[in-house]
Amino acid sequence: MATGPLTWRDYARFAHLPADELAHDCTFEAFHASGPGGQGVNTADSAVRMRHGPTGIVVVSREQRSQLQNRAACLRKLQAILRARAIPPKKRVATKPTKGSVERRLKAKRGRANVKALRRRPGMDD
């Protein structure tokens, strides 16, 4: 892999990996989830925080009461993020302003210059 910043090609390579191979590059951390859920949430380390080592992407899942289901949800979220970042940027096309827009802009500039010229004292010609 390149040592510089990641490109869309790098993300595309990770996005095409199967979930089990993608999980090998990740570190998982379980913790107490907050929010609704009562005893099922408060007494078990069911929430999962996952960090993908090569990219540094961090995802968290605390939707389920099961740590195993939250791990699977984290992998799905990570794959979705990788797919989104794997989209190549659109090719930029150089454009020119239309002849009419150039004329309108210059006409507006001349009009503004005339307004400012009328504000000057008489006899202050350049």
HELIX and SHEET records of a PDB file:
HELIX    1   1 TRP A    8  ALA A   15  1                                   8    
HELIX    2   2 ALA A   19  HIS A   24  1                                   6    
HELIX    3   3 GLN A   39  ASN A   42  1                                   4    
HELIX    4   4 GLN A   67  ARG A   85  1                                  19    
HELIX    5   5 LYS A   99  ARG A  119  1                                  21    
SHEET    1   A 3 CYS A  26  PHE A  31  0                                        
SHEET    2   A 3 ALA A  47  HIS A  52 -1                                        
SHEET    3   A 3 VAL A  58  SER A  61 -1                                        
END                                                                             
